[in-house]
Every structure is written in C-alpha cells, then in structure tokens.
C-alpha cells in the first residue's frame, strides 16, 4: 500500500507542476483517500463509553456524598466547639450589659429625684450637658474618629481647591 501511496503522490506532484490540471486532479483523488483513512469504530464503542461514563458518575456521586457527610460532621463539631467556648463570653457580656443598663436606670431615677427635690434650673441642665459632651469627646475612640473626620475634610478641601484652581485656569 505504501508503494501505491508514494506512486500516486509523485504522479499528482508531477502533473501539478507540468500544468496538467485534469490529470493532477485525478491523481490527487487517488492519493488523498489513502492518506486520510479513518480507522473503523467498533460497534460496541458507544456502549463501552456510556458504561464508563456511568461508572465515573457513580464514583463522583460517592465522593460528593462522603464530602457532604464529612463537611456536615466538621461543621457540627465546629458549631459545638464555638458554642462551648463562646457561651461563657456571651453570658459574661450579657450580664455585664444588663448590669450597665440597671446602673443607668437607677442613676437616672436618682438624678431625676434629686433634681425634682432641689429644683433644676437651666444652668444646671446646661452644665450637665456640657460635662456629658466633654466626657464623650474625651473617649479615645471618639477622639480618633473626630481626628479621622478632620483629616478627610482637609483632604477634600485640598482636592476641591485644586479642582477649582484648574477650572479657573482653563477659563482664562
């Protein structure tokens, strides 16, 4: 077969180089099927392929099921550990918050009763508001937030001035 293939190739190339188009086409038609012969597919190819696909899908389903079980167990254990270790913190925080709320309520009731007894005037109220504002502003976290807001405002002012300066220069 290889001899026929080489002979047909030489015949096609020589006819093509000499300009004999009809003879070159006929030689090409006899040469080309020998080069591109497709191997025959066995009749049970589709059946074997589908069976292999079914096996792989079953294996993937088993793997996914085991992963879900393992993930569920891990999530359950993690949740149990988080509840166990976080419960003390949660109870402490809740009781501390409750105590602060009770202190605030008792302090408010005492202040209202004392103010009603002594007669609260406007300067007394203003001084208490000023004291509360100073205590609020003296907190480090509030001070940092105020400084950060001032920094953002300064950057915005500088950017606005540059924008307006470039806008004024473009109008000239």
VENPEPE-V593331 format. One record per pair of residues at least 24 apart in sequence whose ideal C-beta (glycine too) atoms are under 10 Angstrom apart, sorted by the first residue. I is the first residue (numbers start at 1). J is the second residue. D is the distance in whole Angstrom. If there is no record, write none. Layout:
i = {I,I}
j = {J,J}
d = {D,D}
This chain:
i = {1,1,2,4,4,4,5,5,5,5,6,6,7,8,8,8,8,9,9}
j = {34,37,34,30,31,34,30,31,34,35,31,34,31,32,33,34,35,34,35}
d = {7,9,9,8,9,7,10,7,5,7,9,10,9,9,10,7,9,9,9}
